[in-house]
């Protein structure tokens, strides 16, 4: 089986390194020439909660050739419109594209490569890009449990999704789900809440977790995500750490406190992590905020659900991208006091 990881940044590098370490021969494809060169010369290095270097095959997107049997899509969604038409030249009728991107990318990917070749998955671990050739694994995957949820858009359990799972199991445990889109909403809690606040505040997950107002924003952001998921008719699965999503549907001070404790526990092993959106802002790159928090906002507008906290994250990150704001804890002042129904709590 010929396997490619298209978009071998922090996450793709770590996953590709584990694949290569455990007997596969993936092609790691990325646009960052210095990163590709470093992996060719020195191998893919994983630091942080693991420590190893492994030889890999690394290429730029211009060097893609032939037909791939399985492509894991790890690029930013912002790159889809440019990259997917190029990818189709390297797909056969039986090729599979598994999008592991943030947000809810499956419908867009399927427009280009066809629904019959599209599957998706959520990634339940984190990584940070360190330097060309080196990525940091930011949590101990031996304690995480399931590392990937994968499934068909239709919800069917097919031979091909089982084959995709077998490949991903070279890194760790995989759950094949018949509720892919619900799982996407579950992952959106992590992306919209903690990643959104990490970008807004210019902070690690641990710094967001420790600040009472920033942590309160996590709960209100999560409540908006859960409301939109419910309105779409999906039953959100358990969150990171096996926490029940019902804690996000709080309508009392006690319920708010429960949601705060849930976020506290959810990120206890990820305190050094930085959101990919924040990493993009620090490098002066555009972010995926429109595909993450913006997806919640769009769904809310379509279904008549207010999303003021997600709206404000989109606004703040957009202003940072345009250079009229900087990433700072001071941006917490832009979340209106009257939006907070309950007093902040200390944990």
N, C-alpha and C positions, 0 to 999 in steps of 0.2 A: 504493500500500500504506500503510495506517495503522499506524504503529509506536508502541508505548509502552514505556518503561523504567519498570517499577514497582519503586520502591525506588531513588531517585536520590540515594544518599549519595555516598561518595567514588568508588567504582567506577562507579556508574551515571552520575554527573555527567561523569566523564572520558570514558566511552564515548559518552554522548549528545553531548558537545561535539565529539568526533571525527566522529560521524555528521553533525551539523549543518555542521561545517566542510567536509565532503566531499560535500555535496549532498543529504543526506536531511533530513527534517523530522519528527524524533521528538518525542513528547510525554514530558517528564520529569516523573514523578509521585512525590511524596514526602509524608510526613506532617508534616515539619518546616516549619512555616509561614514562619519567617524565611528559611530556605534557598530556598523556593519564591519568596518575595517578592524576594530578592536576585537570583535568576536572571531573574525577569521584568524587573526594573529595569535590571540591569547586564549580563545575559548569564551564561553559564557560563564561569568562568575556570579555566584549567589552569596550574599552576605546576610547579616542580621540573624534571623531565627534558624538559619542553616548556613553552612560554610563549605562550599565546594566550587570547583571550576571544572568544566567539561568541554571537550572539543565539539563544535557544532558547525553545520553548514549555514553560512549567512550570505544573504544576497540583498541587493537593492530591488525596488519594484521594477526598475528598468531591466533587471536581469532575470525576471521570471521567464520560464520557458516550459514548453511541453504542457502536459495535462496533469492536473492534480486530482487524486481520488478524494481527498478530504482537506478542506481548508478551514482553519479556525480563524475567524475574523476578530482581531483585537484592535483595529484602528479606531480612532475617534470617529463618531458618526459624522462629524463635519467633513471627513474625507470620502464618505461613501459615494457621493455623486460623481466624484472624479475617478475613484479606484474601481468601483464595481463594474463599469463598462469594460475596463481593461482586464479585469479578472475573468470575465465571461469567455475571453479567448483561450483561457487555460482550464476550462471545464468541459468534461465530456457529459454525455446524457445521463450517466450514472454517478457523476460527482456529487459530493455533498458539501455544502457551505454551512458551517455551524457558527453563528454569530454569538460571541461572548461579550458584546459591547454593552455599555451602560444604557439605561433607559429601556425603551420598548422598540427595538430596531427591526424586528422580524418582518413586519409588513413592507417596510422600505426596501430591505434587502431582497425580498421576494419579487419586488417589481423588476429588479434587474436580472436576477439569476433564476427566477421561477420558483413558485412555492414547492414544486416537486423536488427541488434541490436545496431547500432551505430548512434548517432546524435551528434551534437556539438553546441557550443555556445561561444560567446565572452563576457568577463566580463568588464563592463565599470565603475568600481569603484576600489578603492585601499585599501590595508591593510598592516600592518607591524606587524610581530611577536614581542612581547614584552618580554614575559617569559612564562614558562609552564603554560598553562591555560588561558593566557591573550594575546589578539591581539588588535591592535589599528586600528580603522576605520579612514582612513586618508582623507576622504572627506565627506561632508554633503550630504548624499544620498537623502535627501528631496529636494535638489536643482539640482540634477544631471539629472533628467528626467529618461530615459530608463536605467536600470541597467544591462540588459542582452539582447543580440541578440541570438536567437536559431534557428536552422533549420536542415533539412535533407540534407545529402550530395547531393541527387538528386535534391533538390530544391522544392520537393513536400510539400504541407501543409497537413500533415496527422493527424489523431486522436492522435497518440502517441506524436507528437511534441506539440500539444495543451495541452496534459496531462502534459508534462514536463514543459511547460510554466506556467500552473496553480500552480505547486509546487513552481517554482521560484518566482512567484508573492507574495508568503508569505514574501519575503524580499522587493520587490518593482516592478516597472513597467518592463514588458518584451515585446520585439518586436519579433514576429515570422517572420523570413525572408525566402524568396524563393531564396536568394542569399547568402547562408552561406559562400561560399568560398571567395566571394568578401568582406564580413564582416570580415573574417579572415585577409585579406590583410589590411583592415582598422585598425584593432587592432594591426597588425604588425608594423604600424607606431609608435604607443606608445611603444611597446616592443623594437623594434630595435633602435629607436631614443633616447627617454628620458631614458629608462632603460639601453640601451647600454652606454650612456654617464655618467649616474649615476655610473655605475660600473667602467668605465674607470677612472673617476675623483675622485672616493671615496666621492661622494657628494650627498646631497639631491636634489630633483627636483628643489627646489628654488635656490640652489647654482649654478646648471647648468644653469638655466634660467637667472640668473643675470650676468653670465660671457659672454662677447661678442663673444669670440672664441668658447666656448663650445656651445653657442646658435647657432652660425653659423653652427657648425657641425650637429646640429639637422636638419637644413634645407637641407643640402647636403645628409645626411642619408635618410631623407624623400623623396628627389627627386629620389634616387636610388630605394627605395621601390615602389614608384608610377610608375616608369618606368617599373619595373618588373611586377607589377600588370597589367598595361596596355598591356604589351606584352603577358601575359597569357590570355588576352581576358576578364578580369573582370572589371566592372565599380565600382571603390572604392566608398563606401558610405561616408556620412559626417563623419568627425572626431569628437573626443571628444569636447564637447561644441557646436556641430552643425556647425563646421567650414568646408567649402568646401575643398575637397582634391585637387581641381584645383590649389590652391596656392602652392602646392608642385612641380608643373611642370614649375618652373620659368626658364626663359631664358634671363632675363634682370636684371639690378640693381633694378629696381622698383619691379619686380616680387620677387626677393630675399628679399627685404624689406617687402613685403606683407607676405611672408612665415615666416619671423622673428616675425612679429606682431601676426601671427596666433599661433605660438608656445608660445609666451608670454601670450596670452589670454587662450590658451588651458590648461595651468598649473597654472593659478592664484589661484585655490582652492586646489592645491596639493603640495604646496611648502615644506611642512614638510615630504613628502613621500620619501622613499628610495626604489630603485629597488630591487626586490627579488634577482637579480643577485649579487648586491652589498652585500646584507645580506648573501648570500652564501659565497662570497669571504671573508667577515669578520669572518665567522665561519670556514674557511679553507675547504669548500666543493666545489666540481665541480659545474659549472654553466650550464645553458641551452644555452649558447651563440651560440653553433653550430646548435641548432634547431631554433634560432631566427635570429640573424644577419647572421649566417651561411646559413640559408634557403634562404635569399635574395642573398647571394653570389653564392650559387649553382644554383639558378634560373637564375641569371645573366650570369653565365658561359654557361649554357645550351642554353640561348637565345641570347648570344652575346652582353650583356649589361654590361658595366664597372661598378664595384661597389667598388671603392677604399676606400671609407669611411667605408662601412660595413666590407670590408676585414681587415682594420686596427683595427676596434673594436674587431673582432675575434682574431686577432694577439695579441693585448694588453691584453685582458682578459685572453687568453691562457698563456701569460707570467706571469701574476699575479697568475694564478692557479699554475704554476710551481715554483713560488717563485723568478723569476728573475726580477720582477717589483713589485712595490707596488701601491695600489690605490692612485692616487694623481692628483691634477690639473696640475702637471708638465707633465703628460702624453699627454697633449694637444700639446706639442712640437713635438710629433711623427706624427701629421697630417701635411703633407708637405705643405709649404706656397703656392706652385704653384697650389695646388688643389683648392684653394679659388679664385673663379673668380671675386668676388665682395668684396668691403671693408666691414669690420664689421660695424654694426650700433649700436648706443645706443638707448635704448627705455626708 
